[in-house]
Amino acid sequence: MKKSIITFLCLMLITLSGCTYNTKYSESDAPLTITGGLSDTLIVYYSFNGEERELAKQVQSYTEGDLLCLQTSKKYSTDFKERIKEHRKEREAYAKALKENKHDYKNKHVLDTLPTLKNQIDDIDQYKTVYLIYPCWEKDEPLIIDSFCMDYDLSGKTIVPMCTSEKNWRGHVKYSSRKSVAHFNKMIPNANFKRAKAFTDVKGVKEWLETIDMI
């Protein structure tokens, strides 16, 4: 009984801490972040307005994977236009560092341009499959996703990239999803990448997972 109460209090603490460092939605809307579950599937996502969170929860409902809402030490703007400006500035510094260091993703100067993750995974080795869910911003993923990819050894794992965007950006997002996979392949050359998919809403998640033989 005592153990159950302690477990419950720990879960409540994690829930209240939420994912408020990079997003505009409130703490009460934030999902539970699990970093030591029993699944061999990890669903990693970053969300500004909550859309990616809903997509991640859909994936979890079909895969029973563990959720990880990425948080960073830096607090970004909660205004979307300002957040995009921050994204653009980070991408420019990242691209410059990559060019100056012969596209060595593990070079210290390159890594220094990436955001520092606040929350960590206890044991990445337990996961065989990792979903990367993120918004499409100006044809690119937020560098928070790159931080995760470089912080952990994902070689040998199955990686499933899924991005979101507005409906009127559909063609834009499809291009981004292909571009991102090529980029991820350079960062994690020994991973098994599934085809990327762009979503304008949460419809069709089950059908897509069936198409790529994930369920």
N, C-alpha and C positions, 0 to 999 in steps of 0.2 A: 504494500500500500504506500509506504514511504517513498519507494523508488518511483512509483507511478506519479506521485505528486511532484517529485523533483523533475521528472521528464516533462510533465505538463508545463511547469513553470519555465523550463528552458525553451520549450517550443513557443510559449507566449512571448518570451524575451526576443527571440529571433524574429517573430512575426512583427512585433512593434518596431524593431529596428528598421525593417522594410528595405526599400530600395530608393531612397529619396535623394541620393547624391547627384544623380544625373537626370532626374525626371521632374515633370511638373505635376504628376498626380500625387495625391496625399498619402500619408503613412497608412491610413485605414484601408486604402486600395491596394497596398503592396502585398504580394504573395509571400508565402513561406519560402525561404531559401534553404535548401537541404545540401549539406556538404559531406555527409557521411552515411548516406542511405545504403540499401542493400542491392539496388539495381546495378546492372552493368551498362546502363544507358544514362547519359548526362545531357540535359537540355540547357544550353547556355544561351542567354539572351540579354540584349540591351534594349531598353525602350524609353523613348522620350514622352510619348503621349498615351502609352498603355496598349497600343495595337499589337506590338510584338509580344507583350505579356499574354494577351489573349491567344495569340498564335501558339506560344509556348505551352500554354495550358491545354490547348487542343492536342498538341503532339503528346503531351504527358498522358492525356486520357486514353490514347491508343497504344502507347509504348510502356506506360508505368515507369517512366524514367525519373531521375532526380532533377529538380529544377535549380538553376543557379542564375540569379539576377545580378549581372555585373555592376559593381559599384567602384567608384574611383575615389582616391584621396582628395582630388580637386573637385570643388563644387562648380558645376557649370551653370550658365544662365538658364532660367526656366522660360525665357522668352524664345520662341522658335527661331525668329530671324537672327537674334543674337547668338543662339546656339549654332546656327549654320555658319555664322562668321567665325566662331571659335573652331568649328570643324574644319573650315577652309584653311585657317591659319595653321592648325596642326598638320593638315595634309601637306601643305607647302613645305613646312620644316622637315617633315618625314621624307618627302620626295627628294629634297635637297641633300639630306644626309645619305640616303640610299645612293644617289648619283655620285656623291663625293667619295663613297666607300665601296664602289664597284658592286653595288647591290648585295652586299653582305648583310643579311638580315640580323645576324647575331653580333654585328659590330657594336661596340659600346656606344659610339656616337649615334648610331641609328636607334638603338634601344632607348637612349636618353630622350628621344623625341616622343616616345609613346607614353600615354597616361599610366600612372601607377595604380594598380588594382588594390582596392581596400579589403575585399573579401577573398579568401583563399579556399582551395579544395584540399581536404585532408589527405586523400589518397587517389590521385588521378589514375593509378594503375588498375583500379578496380573497374574502370569504364572501358568497354570495347567500342562503343558507339558514342559519338558526340555530335549533337545538333548545334549549329551556330545560327541564331536567329537575330536579325538586326534590321534597322531601317536603311533604305537607299537614300543617301544624301549626295546629290551632285555626282551620280554614277559611282559612288564609293561607299564602303562600309565605314562606320565610325571606328576610329583607331582603338577604341576600347576593345574591340574584337581582336585586333592584332596583338594587343597587350596580352590577352588570354592565350592566343596561339603561341606567343613567344615565351610566356611564363612557364608553360608546361610541355613535357615531352609527349606529343600526340602521334609520334611515328607508329605505324602499324595499326592505328585505329581507323574505323570507318567514320568519315566526316560528312555530315549532311548540311550544306548551307541553305538557308531559307531567308529571303529578304522581303520587305514590305514597302509599299509606297502608295501614293494617291492614285485613284483610278485613271486620271488623265495623264499619268506618267507611265502607263503600262509598257509602252515600247522602251522607254527610258530604263525601266527596271529590268526588263529582260536582258538588255545589253549589260546592265550592271551585274546581274547574277552570273553571266558568263565570264565577265572580266574578273569578278571576285574570285571565282574558282581558280583561274589561271594564277592570280596573285597568291592565293592560299597554297597552291601547289609549290610555289617557289619558297614559301616560308616553311612548309611541312612536306618535303619531297617524298617521304616514305609513308604517307597516309593514303588510305583508300577513299577517294572522294566520290560521292554520289553526285548526280546531276543537280545543279542548283535550281531553285524554284522561286519565282516572284509571286507574291500574293497581294491582292488589293483588299482582301478581307479574309475571314477565317473559313470561308466555304471551300470545300474540295480538299481539305487536309487529308482525310482518310483515303480518298481516291489516289492522291499523290503518293502517299506512303506505300500504298499497295502497288502502284506503278513502278516504284524503285525498289520493290521487294524488301521493305523495312517492316511490314506487318503482314 
